[in-house]
Amino acid sequence: MKPTGDTKPNDSNRETLILFTLLTAILCGGAFVRVVGLGGRSLWADEFCTWHVSRMPLGDSLQWGPELTKPPLYQIALRALTYDAHPEEWLLRLPAALAGVLTILAACALARRTEGVIVGCAAAGLVAFNLLQIAYSQEARPYTFHVLGATVATLFWWRLVTKPSKLFALAYVSAVALTFHSHYLSLLVFGSHALWWLMTARRGGKWRSPIAPLSLIGAGILCVPVVLNYLRLRTSTFQGLDWIKPPTWGVAISVLNDLGFGLVWTIGLGVAIVAWMISLYITSTNATPPSPLAKLSTGRDDVVGLLLLWLGCSWFGLMVLSWIAHPAMVDRYAIPAAIPTLLIPLIVAGRLHKWIPIVLMIVFSAVGLNRWQNERLVFDPGFRELSAYLSETVDPARDLVVLTIDRQTHPDWIDAERLPFDYYPIPGAEIGELHLDPDGATVLNDVLEDPRQIYLVVLWADPFPILKAAGRQTLPFEIDGQEYSRLLFTPYRLIRVAAKD
């Protein structure tokens, strides 16, 4: 008969094998939902800007007004990936998809290093099948770069503060510099790192090793050129954010819901934070906390504190910036806060029972996959479909395609409005332009004197007063026996204007 203790290694090996198999399945599934359909939909306005700056001279691209994320890491990745002046949609989005897959591993590494392999596996599952993470992994923008860099930098920072070493100092400085070169708002994440160090810097009446703050200072020095470029071009950057409304608490909670898995997850996040803070307070007073509350906090070096500051700076800090500077409370700018939003409930739950995180991961991953499948069933035609429709419909001899340009606040915005027809051209068709000022008044209307039938492509403005003043009548579109006053190609509208008598 074998001793009882001999069964423990076998149980441990079996558990490790199960978790490794589960993690492999999660990684494959997360890669699949990010890659499938990568080129299946049209580019949209900001993605056209990504394509445009990636084919401009690098120096010029850093000064181009409509590109809101002027830090150049994403476009540099595109330049390294292809020299093609007109890459396909999937190739433009591939760096974002790859960064999204790597974020699954980064979140797993952060949770595993601080809480163990079970929580790490659960964290990987939640990040892999979070709808917001999937969506931005399929967009040719740097938001997944931002999330990946913030996660990796936080892992290195926790390791650097708790066990200082020159290797992790170098790794942290590199991660911060690269992340800041993907998005300005990474400053909020690094601010949380500095706050955590200040709150935990003194141990037993002595200060910690200065290597962590020195690393933060070194990383900041490497980011100075990006900051200076931002200060020089902030006016054009703010103009590109004019569509964002001043945030309310309802908007902020809605964003937080999107970062996780809806309101239920947000409520669970709140409960986990309150329980952890109560446990931390009881532990700090040297009282004997009642079980199971004693398990929820491990003291001042607890990673939950770091994650909570990360969440506060990336989400609430964005709210504060929206109040004092310019509205910016939208999913894409708050997205780094998704990692602490997902990890905090897992960690707190895992301290109650080691398998609760796996249960949470399975339940909410199923929710995420169901939402992803439902999103895939919705076909959202964009400019690609608009161009295809015009290519089949327009007769260059009797029809004219006109693009409405209604942003005159910065000359570069006119170039940005023209980009869709550069990427999705209409062979043989003549493209005219109708320019409107910001108030909707006509600036350039010679095109309305053209006697041909006009297919008017509209992005922002209301062109009907201008058409009426010019004496031009609109015609309905007839499709499958149904008449439509206009056709919608997100976010564009197509209006048919009758030929002059």
Secondary structure as UniProt FT lines:
FT   HELIX           4..6
FT   HELIX           7..35
FT   TURN            36..39
FT   HELIX           45..54
FT   HELIX           58..61
FT   TURN            62..63
FT   TURN            65..66
FT   HELIX           73..81
FT   HELIX           89..115
FT   HELIX           117..128
FT   HELIX           131..136
FT   TURN            137..138
FT   HELIX           143..162
FT   HELIX           166..180
FT   TURN            181..182
FT   TURN            184..185
FT   HELIX           186..200
FT   STRAND          202..203
FT   TURN            204..205
FT   STRAND          206..207
FT   HELIX           211..222
FT   HELIX           224..239
FT   TURN            240..243
FT   HELIX           249..259
FT   TURN            260..261
FT   HELIX           263..284
FT   TURN            285..286
FT   TURN            291..292
FT   HELIX           293..296
FT   TURN            300..301
FT   HELIX           303..311
FT   HELIX           312..316
FT   HELIX           317..324
FT   HELIX           331..334
FT   HELIX           335..337
FT   HELIX           338..352
FT   TURN            354..355
FT   HELIX           356..376
FT   HELIX           383..393
FT   TURN            396..398
FT   STRAND          399..405
FT   HELIX           411..423
FT   TURN            427..428
FT   STRAND          431..436
FT   TURN            438..439
FT   STRAND          442..444
FT   HELIX           446..449
FT   STRAND          453..458
FT   HELIX           464..469
FT   TURN            470..471
FT   STRAND          474..475
FT   STRAND          477..479
FT   TURN            480..481
FT   STRAND          482..484
FT   STRAND          487..489
FT   TURN            490..491
FT   STRAND          492..497
//
